[in-house]
């Protein structure tokens, strides 16, 4: 890989990393909001009779929110895995860039 190609690839990697970090931030924020909603529902459910229709409706909604939270966990893990791969690729490209510099000035 030549010096110019390595520099262009580093720019792409930096852009992709920024996008991934932004997505991770959004997913984390959404996950936090869901957790807060779930905790609020648990608090509300303690004031209700366990067999009441309201308690059952709250439990169903809590289950749906927990499923959404699991989906967000999986999405967050995918983004984190991608970020790890992009960091590894960045290290490889930086090494190739250094090698290209050394070849150019040797």
DSSP file (Angstrom, degrees, kcal/mol; ACC not computed):
  #  RESIDUE AA STRUCTURE BP1 BP2  ACC     N-H-->O    O-->H-N    N-H-->O    O-->H-N    TCO  KAPPA ALPHA  PHI   PSI    X-CA   Y-CA   Z-CA
    1    1 A X              0   0    0      0, 0.0    99,-0.1     0, 0.0     2,-0.0   0.000 360.0 360.0 360.0 130.5    0.0    0.0    0.0
    2    2 A X     >  -     0   0    0      1,-0.1     4,-2.6    98,-0.0     5,-0.2  -0.247 360.0-104.5 -78.8 170.1    1.4    3.3   -1.0
    3    3 A X  H  > S+     0   0    0      2,-0.2     4,-2.3     1,-0.2     5,-0.2   0.915 120.0  46.5 -62.5 -45.3    1.6    6.4    1.2
    4    4 A X  H  > S+     0   0    0      2,-0.2     4,-2.5     1,-0.2    -1,-0.2   0.922 113.2  49.2 -65.1 -43.9   -1.3    8.2   -0.5
    5    5 A X  H  > S+     0   0    0      1,-0.2     4,-2.5     2,-0.2    -2,-0.2   0.909 111.4  49.7 -62.4 -41.9   -3.5    5.1   -0.4
    6    6 A X  H  X S+     0   0    0     -4,-2.6     4,-2.4     2,-0.2    -1,-0.2   0.906 110.7  49.8 -63.7 -41.6   -2.7    4.5    3.3
    7    7 A X  H  X S+     0   0    0     -4,-2.3     4,-1.8     2,-0.2    -2,-0.2   0.902 111.6  48.3 -65.2 -40.7   -3.6    8.1    4.1
    8    8 A X  H  X S+     0   0    0     -4,-2.5     4,-2.1     2,-0.2    -2,-0.2   0.915 111.4  50.2 -64.9 -42.2   -6.9    7.9    2.2
    9    9 A X  H  X S+     0   0    0     -4,-2.5     4,-2.8     1,-0.2    -2,-0.2   0.893 108.0  53.5 -64.1 -39.4   -7.7    4.7    4.0
   10   10 A X  H  X S+     0   0    0     -4,-2.4     4,-2.5     1,-0.2    -1,-0.2   0.887 107.3  51.6 -61.7 -38.2   -6.9    6.2    7.4
   11   11 A X  H  X S+     0   0    0     -4,-1.8     4,-2.1     2,-0.2    -1,-0.2   0.911 111.1  47.6 -64.9 -41.1   -9.3    9.1    6.6
   12   12 A X  H  X S+     0   0    0     -4,-2.1     4,-2.7     2,-0.2    -2,-0.2   0.922 112.0  49.8 -63.5 -44.2  -12.0    6.5    5.7
   13   13 A X  H  X S+     0   0    0     -4,-2.8     4,-2.9     1,-0.2    -2,-0.2   0.909 109.7  50.9 -61.7 -43.0  -11.4    4.6    8.9
   14   14 A X  H  X S+     0   0    0     -4,-2.5     4,-2.2     2,-0.2    -1,-0.2   0.910 111.9  47.3 -61.6 -43.1  -11.5    7.8   11.0
   15   15 A X  H  X S+     0   0    0     -4,-2.1     4,-2.1     2,-0.2    -2,-0.2   0.926 113.3  47.6 -64.2 -45.0  -14.9    8.7    9.4
   16   16 A X  H  X S+     0   0    0     -4,-2.7     4,-2.5     1,-0.2    -2,-0.2   0.896 110.6  52.3 -64.4 -40.5  -16.3    5.2   10.0
   17   17 A X  H  X S+     0   0    0     -4,-2.9     4,-2.9     2,-0.2     5,-0.2   0.915 108.2  51.3 -61.7 -42.9  -15.1    5.2   13.6
   18   18 A X  H  X S+     0   0    0     -4,-2.2     4,-2.1     1,-0.2    -1,-0.2   0.914 110.3  49.3 -60.9 -42.4  -16.8    8.5   14.2
   19   19 A X  H  X S+     0   0    0     -4,-2.1     4,-2.4     2,-0.2    -2,-0.2   0.925 112.4  47.7 -61.8 -44.7  -20.0    7.1   12.8
   20   20 A X  H  X S+     0   0    0     -4,-2.5     4,-2.7     1,-0.2    -2,-0.2   0.916 110.9  50.6 -63.5 -43.6  -19.8    4.0   14.9
   21   21 A X  H  X S+     0   0    0     -4,-2.9     4,-2.1     1,-0.2    -1,-0.2   0.879 111.0  49.8 -63.0 -37.2  -19.0    6.0   18.1
   22   22 A X  H  X S+     0   0    0     -4,-2.1     4,-2.4    -5,-0.2    -1,-0.2   0.922 111.2  48.6 -66.0 -43.8  -22.1    8.2   17.4
   23   23 A X  H  X S+     0   0    0     -4,-2.4     4,-2.7     1,-0.2     5,-0.2   0.903 110.4  51.6 -62.6 -41.0  -24.3    5.1   16.9
   24   24 A X  H  X S+     0   0    0     -4,-2.7     4,-2.6     1,-0.2    -1,-0.2   0.908 109.4  50.4 -61.3 -41.9  -23.0    3.6   20.1
   25   25 A X  H  X S+     0   0    0     -4,-2.1     4,-2.3     2,-0.2    -2,-0.2   0.919 111.7  47.4 -62.4 -43.9  -23.8    6.8   21.9
   26   26 A X  H  X S+     0   0    0     -4,-2.4     4,-2.5     2,-0.2    -2,-0.2   0.928 113.8  46.5 -64.0 -45.2  -27.4    6.8   20.5
   27   27 A X  H  X S+     0   0    0     -4,-2.7     4,-2.7     1,-0.2    -2,-0.2   0.909 112.6  50.4 -64.7 -41.7  -28.0    3.2   21.3
   28   28 A X  H  X S+     0   0    0     -4,-2.6     4,-2.2    -5,-0.2    -1,-0.2   0.905 111.5  48.3 -63.0 -41.4  -26.6    3.6   24.9
   29   29 A X  H  X S+     0   0    0     -4,-2.3     4,-2.2     2,-0.2    -2,-0.2   0.919 112.9  47.5 -64.8 -44.1  -28.8    6.7   25.4
   30   30 A X  H  X S+     0   0    0     -4,-2.5     4,-2.4     1,-0.2    -2,-0.2   0.903 111.1  52.1 -63.5 -41.4  -31.9    4.9   24.2
   31   31 A X  H  X S+     0   0    0     -4,-2.7     4,-2.4     1,-0.2    -1,-0.2   0.895 108.3  51.0 -62.8 -40.7  -31.0    1.8   26.3
   32   32 A X  H  X S+     0   0    0     -4,-2.2     4,-2.2     2,-0.2    -1,-0.2   0.910 109.2  50.8 -62.9 -42.5  -30.7    4.1   29.4
   33   33 A X  H  X S+     0   0    0     -4,-2.2     4,-2.1     1,-0.2    -2,-0.2   0.912 110.5  49.5 -61.2 -42.6  -34.1    5.6   28.7
   34   34 A X  H  X S+     0   0    0     -4,-2.4     4,-2.7     1,-0.2    -2,-0.2   0.916 109.1  51.8 -62.9 -43.1  -35.6    2.1   28.4
   35   35 A X  H  X S+     0   0    0     -4,-2.4     4,-2.5     1,-0.2    -1,-0.2   0.902 109.3  50.4 -60.7 -41.2  -34.1    1.1   31.7
   36   36 A X  H  X S+     0   0    0     -4,-2.2     4,-2.1     2,-0.2    -1,-0.2   0.898 110.6  49.3 -63.7 -40.2  -35.5    4.1   33.4
   37   37 A X  H  X S+     0   0    0     -4,-2.1     4,-2.1     2,-0.2    -2,-0.2   0.912 110.9  49.9 -65.1 -42.0  -39.0    3.4   31.9
   38   38 A X  H  X S+     0   0    0     -4,-2.7     4,-2.2     1,-0.2    -2,-0.2   0.929 110.6  49.6 -61.9 -45.4  -38.7   -0.2   33.1
   39   39 A X  H  X S+     0   0    0     -4,-2.5     4,-1.9     1,-0.2    -1,-0.2   0.875 109.3  52.3 -62.3 -37.3  -37.7    0.9   36.6
   40   40 A X  H  X S+     0   0    0     -4,-2.1     4,-2.2     1,-0.2    -1,-0.2   0.897 108.7  50.5 -64.8 -39.4  -40.7    3.3   36.7
   41   41 A X  H  X S+     0   0    0     -4,-2.1     4,-2.7     2,-0.2    -2,-0.2   0.881 106.3  54.2 -67.0 -37.9  -43.1    0.5   35.8
   42   42 A X  H  X S+     0   0    0     -4,-2.2     4,-1.2     1,-0.2    -1,-0.2   0.916 109.5  49.1 -61.3 -41.6  -41.7   -1.7   38.5
   43   43 A X  H  X S+     0   0    0     -4,-1.9     4,-0.5     1,-0.2    -2,-0.2   0.900 112.5  47.0 -63.3 -41.8  -42.4    1.1   40.9
   44   44 A X  H >< S+     0   0    0     -4,-2.2     3,-1.2     1,-0.2     4,-0.3   0.890 107.4  57.1 -67.1 -38.7  -45.9    1.6   39.6
   45   45 A X  H >< S+     0   0    0     -4,-2.7     3,-1.2     1,-0.3    -1,-0.2   0.793  96.0  63.9 -65.9 -27.9  -46.7   -2.2   39.7
   46   46 A X  H 3< S+     0   0    0     -4,-1.2    -1,-0.3     1,-0.3    -2,-0.2   0.759  99.8  53.9 -68.7 -21.8  -45.9   -2.4   43.4
   47   47 A X  T << S+     0   0    0     -3,-1.2    -1,-0.3    -4,-0.5     2,-0.2   0.539 101.8  75.7 -86.0  -7.2  -48.8   -0.1   44.1
   48   48 A X  S <  S-     0   0    0     -3,-1.2     2,-0.3    -4,-0.3    -3,-0.0  -0.677  91.5-100.1-106.3 157.8  -51.3   -2.3   42.2
   49   49 A X    >   -     0   0    0     -2,-0.2     3,-1.7     1,-0.1     6,-0.4  -0.575  35.0-126.7 -69.4 135.1  -52.9   -5.6   43.0
   50   50 A X  T 3  S+     0   0    0      1,-0.3    -1,-0.1    -2,-0.3    -2,-0.0   0.796 107.0  44.4 -58.0 -30.8  -50.9   -8.4   41.2
   51   51 A X  T 3  S+     0   0    0      4,-0.1    -1,-0.3     5,-0.0     2,-0.0   0.415  87.4 115.1 -95.1   2.7  -54.0   -9.8   39.5
   52   52 A X  S <> S-     0   0    0     -3,-1.7     4,-2.1     1,-0.1     5,-0.2  -0.363  75.3-120.9 -72.1 152.5  -55.5   -6.5   38.4
   53   53 A X  H  > S+     0   0    0      1,-0.2     4,-2.4     2,-0.2     5,-0.2   0.848 113.7  55.3 -60.4 -34.2  -55.9   -5.7   34.7
   54   54 A X  H  > S+     0   0    0      2,-0.2     4,-2.4     1,-0.2    -1,-0.2   0.914 107.7  47.9 -65.8 -42.1  -53.7   -2.6   35.2
   55   55 A X  H  > S+     0   0    0     -6,-0.4     4,-2.2     2,-0.2    -2,-0.2   0.895 112.4  49.4 -65.0 -39.8  -50.9   -4.7   36.7
   56   56 A X  H  X S+     0   0    0     -4,-2.1     4,-2.2     2,-0.2    -2,-0.2   0.898 111.0  49.4 -66.5 -39.9  -51.1   -7.2   33.9
   57   57 A X  H  X S+     0   0    0     -4,-2.4     4,-2.3     2,-0.2    -2,-0.2   0.905 111.4  49.5 -65.3 -40.8  -51.0   -4.4   31.3
   58   58 A X  H  X S+     0   0    0     -4,-2.4     4,-2.7     1,-0.2    -2,-0.2   0.896 109.7  51.9 -63.5 -39.5  -48.0   -2.9   33.0
   59   59 A X  H  X S+     0   0    0     -4,-2.2     4,-2.3     2,-0.2    -2,-0.2   0.904 109.7  48.9 -64.9 -41.3  -46.3   -6.3   33.0
   60   60 A X  H  X S+     0   0    0     -4,-2.2     4,-2.2     2,-0.2    -1,-0.2   0.919 112.8  47.5 -63.4 -43.0  -46.9   -6.8   29.3
   61   61 A X  H  X S+     0   0    0     -4,-2.3     4,-2.4     1,-0.2    -2,-0.2   0.907 110.7  52.1 -65.3 -40.4  -45.5   -3.4   28.5
   62   62 A X  H  X S+     0   0    0     -4,-2.7     4,-2.3     1,-0.2    -1,-0.2   0.905 108.4  51.4 -60.8 -41.7  -42.5   -4.0   30.7
   63   63 A X  H  X S+     0   0    0     -4,-2.3     4,-2.1     2,-0.2    -1,-0.2   0.905 109.5  49.7 -62.6 -41.8  -41.8   -7.3   28.9
   64   64 A X  H  X S+     0   0    0     -4,-2.2     4,-2.2     1,-0.2    -2,-0.2   0.913 111.4  49.0 -63.1 -41.9  -42.0   -5.5   25.5
   65   65 A X  H  X S+     0   0    0     -4,-2.4     4,-2.3     1,-0.2    -2,-0.2   0.877 109.5  52.0 -65.2 -36.9  -39.5   -2.9   26.8
   66   66 A X  H  X S+     0   0    0     -4,-2.3     4,-2.1     2,-0.2    -1,-0.2   0.879 108.7  50.6 -67.8 -36.4  -37.2   -5.6   28.1
   67   67 A X  H  X S+     0   0    0     -4,-2.1     4,-2.2     2,-0.2    -2,-0.2   0.907 110.6  49.3 -64.6 -41.2  -37.3   -7.2   24.6
   68   68 A X  H  X S+     0   0    0     -4,-2.2     4,-2.2     1,-0.2    -2,-0.2   0.888 109.2  52.9 -63.9 -37.9  -36.4   -3.9   23.1
   69   69 A X  H  X S+     0   0    0     -4,-2.3     4,-2.2     2,-0.2    -2,-0.2   0.893 107.8  50.7 -64.8 -39.4  -33.6   -3.5   25.6
   70   70 A X  H  X S+     0   0    0     -4,-2.1     4,-2.2     2,-0.2    -2,-0.2   0.913 109.2  51.1 -63.2 -42.2  -32.2   -6.9   24.6
   71   71 A X  H  X S+     0   0    0     -4,-2.2     4,-2.3     1,-0.2    -2,-0.2   0.898 110.1  49.7 -61.9 -39.9  -32.3   -5.9   20.9
   72   72 A X  H  X S+     0   0    0     -4,-2.2     4,-2.8     2,-0.2    -1,-0.2   0.876 107.4  54.7 -66.3 -36.9  -30.4   -2.8   21.8
   73   73 A X  H  X S+     0   0    0     -4,-2.2     4,-2.3     2,-0.2    -2,-0.2   0.921 109.5  47.2 -60.3 -43.4  -27.9   -4.8   23.7
   74   74 A X  H  X S+     0   0    0     -4,-2.2     4,-2.1     2,-0.2    -2,-0.2   0.912 113.1  48.1 -65.3 -42.1  -27.3   -6.9   20.6
   75   75 A X  H  X S+     0   0    0     -4,-2.3     4,-2.4     2,-0.2    -2,-0.2   0.904 111.1  51.1 -64.3 -41.5  -27.0   -3.9   18.4
   76   76 A X  H  X S+     0   0    0     -4,-2.8     4,-2.5     1,-0.2    -2,-0.2   0.904 109.1  51.0 -62.2 -41.9  -24.6   -2.3   20.8
   77   77 A X  H  X S+     0   0    0     -4,-2.3     4,-2.5     2,-0.2    -1,-0.2   0.900 109.0  51.2 -63.4 -40.8  -22.5   -5.4   20.8
   78   78 A X  H  X S+     0   0    0     -4,-2.1     4,-2.5     2,-0.2    -2,-0.2   0.932 111.4  47.5 -61.2 -45.7  -22.4   -5.4   17.0
   79   79 A X  H  X S+     0   0    0     -4,-2.4     4,-2.5     1,-0.2    -2,-0.2   0.907 111.9  50.0 -63.0 -40.8  -21.3   -1.8   16.9
   80   80 A X  H  X S+     0   0    0     -4,-2.5     4,-2.2     2,-0.2    -1,-0.2   0.888 110.5  50.0 -66.2 -38.0  -18.6   -2.5   19.6
   81   81 A X  H  X S+     0   0    0     -4,-2.5     4,-2.3     2,-0.2    -2,-0.2   0.914 111.3  48.9 -64.2 -42.4  -17.3   -5.4   17.6
   82   82 A X  H  X S+     0   0    0     -4,-2.5     4,-2.5     1,-0.2    -2,-0.2   0.898 110.0  52.0 -63.0 -40.1  -17.2   -3.3   14.4
   83   83 A X  H  X S+     0   0    0     -4,-2.5     4,-2.1     1,-0.2    -1,-0.2   0.903 108.6  50.5 -63.8 -40.8  -15.3   -0.6   16.4
   84   84 A X  H  X S+     0   0    0     -4,-2.2     4,-1.9     2,-0.2    -1,-0.2   0.915 111.5  48.2 -62.5 -42.8  -12.8   -3.2   17.6
   85   85 A X  H  X S+     0   0    0     -4,-2.3     4,-2.5     1,-0.2    -2,-0.2   0.898 110.7  50.6 -64.7 -40.1  -12.2   -4.4   14.0
   86   86 A X  H  X S+     0   0    0     -4,-2.5     4,-2.2     1,-0.2    -1,-0.2   0.859 108.5  52.7 -68.4 -33.6  -11.8   -0.9   12.7
   87   87 A X  H  X S+     0   0    0     -4,-2.1     4,-1.9     2,-0.2    -1,-0.2   0.892 110.1  48.2 -66.2 -39.0   -9.3   -0.1   15.4
   88   88 A X  H  X S+     0   0    0     -4,-1.9     4,-1.9     2,-0.2    -2,-0.2   0.913 111.7  49.4 -65.6 -42.5   -7.3   -3.2   14.4
   89   89 A X  H  X S+     0   0    0     -4,-2.5     4,-2.6     1,-0.2     5,-0.2   0.891 107.2  55.8 -64.0 -38.0   -7.5   -2.2   10.8
   90   90 A X  H  X S+     0   0    0     -4,-2.2     4,-2.6     1,-0.2    -1,-0.2   0.918 106.3  50.4 -60.1 -43.4   -6.3    1.3   11.7
   91   91 A X  H  X S+     0   0    0     -4,-1.9     4,-2.0     1,-0.2    -1,-0.2   0.902 111.1  49.1 -62.0 -40.7   -3.2   -0.1   13.4
   92   92 A X  H  X S+     0   0    0     -4,-1.9     4,-2.4     2,-0.2    -2,-0.2   0.918 112.1  47.6 -64.4 -43.4   -2.4   -2.2   10.3
   93   93 A X  H  X S+     0   0    0     -4,-2.6     4,-2.5     2,-0.2    -2,-0.2   0.890 110.0  52.6 -66.8 -39.0   -2.8    0.7    7.9
   94   94 A X  H  X S+     0   0    0     -4,-2.6     4,-2.3     2,-0.2    -1,-0.2   0.900 110.2  48.8 -62.8 -39.2   -0.7    2.9   10.2
   95   95 A X  H  X S+     0   0    0     -4,-2.0     4,-2.3     2,-0.2    -2,-0.2   0.916 111.5  48.9 -65.8 -42.4    2.0    0.2   10.1
   96   96 A X  H  X S+     0   0    0     -4,-2.4     4,-2.2     1,-0.2    -2,-0.2   0.873 109.8  52.7 -64.1 -36.3    1.7    0.0    6.3
   97   97 A X  H  X S+     0   0    0     -4,-2.5     4,-2.3     2,-0.2    -2,-0.2   0.924 108.9  49.0 -64.3 -44.8    2.0    3.8    6.1
   98   98 A X  H  X S+     0   0    0     -4,-2.3     4,-2.6     1,-0.2    -2,-0.2   0.903 110.8  50.6 -61.2 -41.2    5.2    3.8    8.2
   99   99 A X  H  X S+     0   0    0     -4,-2.3     4,-2.4     1,-0.2    -1,-0.2   0.890 109.3  51.0 -63.9 -38.7    6.6    1.1    5.9
  100  100 A X  H  X S+     0   0    0     -4,-2.2     4,-2.1     2,-0.2    -2,-0.2   0.889 110.3  49.5 -65.8 -38.9    5.7    3.2    2.8
  101  101 A X  H  X S+     0   0    0     -4,-2.3     4,-1.8     2,-0.2    -2,-0.2   0.924 111.1  49.1 -64.3 -44.8    7.5    6.2    4.4
  102  102 A X  H  < S+     0   0    0     -4,-2.6     4,-0.3     1,-0.2    -2,-0.2   0.903 112.0  48.7 -63.3 -40.6   10.6    4.1    5.1
  103  103 A X  H >< S+     0   0    0     -4,-2.4     3,-0.8     1,-0.2    -1,-0.2   0.888 110.2  52.3 -64.5 -38.1   10.6    2.7    1.6
  104  104 A X  H 3< S+     0   0    0     -4,-2.1    -1,-0.2     1,-0.2    -2,-0.2   0.837 117.9  35.7 -69.0 -32.3   10.2    6.2    0.1
  105  105 A X  T 3<        0   0    0     -4,-1.8    -1,-0.2     1,-0.2    -2,-0.2   0.198 360.0 360.0-109.8  16.7   13.1    7.6    2.1
  106  106 A X    <         0   0    0     -3,-0.8    -1,-0.2    -4,-0.3    -2,-0.1   0.432 360.0 360.0 -96.7 360.0   15.5    4.7    2.1
